[in-house]
Amino acid sequence: MATATHTASSTADVIFVGSGINALVGAALLAQRGQKVLVLERNERLGGCIRTEELFPGYRHDVLSQWYPLFVGSPAYAELKDALAEAGLVFAQGGHSTGVILPDGRSLALKQDMPDAVRRIDALCPGDGTALGAMAERLFGPDAALTFGLLGQQPYGLGLVKLLWAEWRRRGLEGLLGFAGDSLESFRRWADRHLKDDVSRALLAPWVLHSGLGPDDACSALIGKLTFAAVVAGGMPVVQGGSEGVVRALQRVIERHGGACRTSADVSEVIVEGQGRRAKATGVCVGTERLMARRAVVCNVTPPQLYGRLWREAPQPLRERAAAYRFGRGGMQIHFALNAPPRWADPEMAKVPLVHLTESLEQVCASVVEANNGLLPVRPTLAIGQPTAVDPSRAPAGAAILWVQMQELPTRLKGDAAGQIEVPADGQWTPAVREAMADRVQARLAQVLPGLAEQIVGRKAYGPAELQALNCNLVGGDPYAGVCSPDQFFWLRPFAATAGARTHVTSCAGLYHIGASTHPGPGLGAGSGYLVAQALAPR
């Protein structure tokens, strides 16, 4: 309960704690639907993992997240599109989607066109493209209603019951169980059956990493195939001028409809009145202020934050489950400002927004194991983003930016798999370890980008420690706020429901939990923000 030293202050219908994309989208939707909303952010700026900075004069870098295929294809964007455009949001997109390059120089660039991708991959290895085409056709055809219905609805809502009933009538029990079995399969097992060529296997394998999984993990086949197919079909849009543009636009929508956003507002407590089944969230404490919420408090935080800090009298079972919630491997971002576009051997690669660099599917698996064992990987998988390929305005004329992401790093260091980088005895990431790892990455890039060193204007690296410092939801540098393993996904994200839950997690009326740690998981799709808006003010 809040103490008597707090003084009552302003009132809103719905208060959002945190300002990541789920909170901003949820608040904008509710504001448009007539609710008075208040967004509170502990940092000096809004946006969570959306952060644009001029790291070097004339170069505008998206420090953390950057790509918006999930958001552009979401129901939230469909509803907000006109308002966001009026608020100045513009997405930039080219004709290419993704690609892969191997250190030996073999590469493959794909356009935003699935039939064309099938032809290109079949030309590389007859049959592999056809297999990928069949996979995409099934995902977006017979399985679309079930797959996207599962991801797009509250796991414990009536809509899901209706969906499963309809699919049971269409498929039968055997068909539903077959879908479930396929959904639990690892990517390596699926690839061993359907893909023969090293390049096509290496093309898809890194997409599994974009959910915190590895190719040997359960569910990695579904997530890897779905992400890859969605990117090839929908492309890789970025925000014109930098991702902070989407934050500004969402803030303008909120404020134009009577809402407010406050920064440097660290919420210390969710005010809960009553106990047991009568418990109800009625507001929050910020410093000495009590900010009251007539309808709901929505927390865009991790489970340990919600149940271990904000809701001080949360039931013990929830506290225990939150404490056991598992975060994944650490991430790393390295930003290069170049005085000219990178020199790819195949000029078409310069048009690809996001290229992965790896030797093979097996190398991706090996790097994941090294990181899971606390070791810096010898040959990390690199996601090489080229935002200036679709948005030249981010750099001076004729210059370029490389946005490099790694997702196979240990949160606590036990050693270096290559035996070259000395790690501290306490296992903590230090600036020295971070820069040594950045040197390894730069040398790896130079294998496929001749003359890279001479083109570099500046380099800025963010290791797991810096990622967590920028956003407390990135615990241990985990960019996905919790691993998406089967025990922490869908019905079980972040963990199993409790009786009488107002959402699919909390047992406190008026208290909602959103963000990457909740269903439908991480990414810039704003799925949980949309779902909470639907729960509070259905459209």
Salt bridges, closest charged atoms under 4 A:
ASP13 OD1 - ARG294 NE 2.80
GLU44 OE2 - ARG45 NE 3.55
GLU44 OE2 - ARG51 NH2 3.17
GLU53 OE2 - ARG45 NH2 3.79
GLU53 OE2 - ARG51 NE 2.83
ASP62 OD2 - ARG394 NH1 2.89
GLU79 OE1 - ARG33 NH2 2.75
GLU79 OE1 - ARG539 NE 3.73
GLU86 OE2 - ARG256 NH1 3.92
ASP104 OD2 - ARG106 NE 2.96
ASP116 OD1 - ARG119 NH2 3.70
ASP116 OD2 - ARG120 NE 2.75
ASP128 OD1 - LYS196 NZ 3.75
ASP143 OD2 - ARG138 NE 3.13
ASP143 OD1 - ARG171 NH2 2.72
GLU167 OE1 - ARG170 NH2 2.84
GLU167 OE1 - ARG171 NE 2.63
GLU185 OE2 - ARG193 NH1 2.36
ASP192 OD1 - ARG201 NH1 3.15
ASP216 OD1 - ARG188 NE 2.64
GLU244 OE2 - ARG60 NH2 2.53
GLU244 OE2 - ARG248 NH1 2.89
ASP266 OD1 - ARG309 NH2 3.93
GLU269 OE1 - ARG312 NH1 3.35
GLU289 OE1 - ARG262 NH2 3.02
GLU348 OE2 - HIS96 NE2 2.75
GLU348 OE2 - ARG120 NH1 2.91
GLU359 OE1 - ARG444 NH2 2.82
GLU362 OE2 - ARG201 NH2 2.73
ASP391 OD2 - ARG394 NE 2.97
ASP416 OD2 - ARG440 NH2 2.83
GLU435 OE2 - ARG434 NE 2.82
GLU435 OE1 - ARG459 NH2 2.89
ASP439 OD1 - ARG459 NH1 2.99
GLU466 OE2 - ARG434 NH1 2.79
ASP487 OD1 - ARG326 NH2 3.92
